[in-house]
């Protein structure tokens, strides 16, 4: 996964399965440090394919946990950079899981 390796190189912050917490800071990933990366270092054209690869695994790992997020919440968490409403997040979750 070249794109994901590039994200690690640029950010130093990457999520770790199955908890999807940041390996660097321990916050739920994508963590605030990851989300604060300047746009010139990590573009939407890089984020969309990378997150599309990660969301299905995150949904499998996180849904169904006690007090865990539902798939649309996971989609919104991983695609924070897109202005998604609840219906759009639900539709994406259904397609990606």
N, C-alpha and C positions, 0 to 999 in steps of 0.2 A: 504494500500500500504506500506508494510514493507520496501521495498527497498527505497522508497522515504523518509520515516521517517528516515532511516539510513543515507541518504544523508544529510538531515537537521541536524542530530546530528553531523555528521562529519564536515560539512562545515559551518553551520550557515547561508548559502546563498541558497535560493530556489526561484524559479520563481513563480509569482503570476498571475493567470488568471484575466482578459482577456488580459492584456497588456504584460505579460511575462517579467516584470521587476523584479529585485531582491528585495525581501522584506527587506534585510539588507542594501544594498547600493544604490538601485534605478537604477542601470545600467541594460541594456538589459541582460536578463538571457539566457544562463549561463554566468554570469558576469566574469570579469577578476579574481576576488578573487576565485571564484569557479573553474575556469580553472587552477588556480595555485596550487591547492591542490596536495600535494606529492602523487605520484603513489602508495605508500605503504598504503595510507589511503583510496583511492578510485580507485579501479581497473576497467579495461575495462569490466571485467565480471560483475561488478556491474552497470557500466554506460550503457551498451547496453540494458539490459532489462528495466531499468528505463527510458531511453530516448525513447525507443520504445513505452512505455506507454504514454509519454508526447507529442511526435511529432504530432500525429493526432489532439489533442486538440489545440496545438499551431498553426497548419495549419488552423484549423477552425477559431481560434480567430484572427490571424494576416493577413491572405490573404484577399485581397479586401479592406484593409484600404487604405486611401489616402497615397500614397508614401510608402505603406507597402511592406514587402518582399514577394516574390513569394515562392511557396512551396519548390522548390529546395534550395533556399537560407535559408529557415527555417531549412531544413534538415541539411545543412552544419553548420548552427549556433549551432544546438543541438547535432550534431555528430562531433564537431570540432576535436576530438581526433582520428578520422578515416581519412585516406587520400582519400577523395572522389573527383572524377572529376565531372563536370557538368552533364554528362549523368548518372552517378551512382546516384547522388543526385536526379535527376529527376525521375529515376526508383523507388527509395525508396519512394519519395513523392507520386507517383502514387499508390504504394502498401499500404501506411499507412493512406492515407486520406479517 
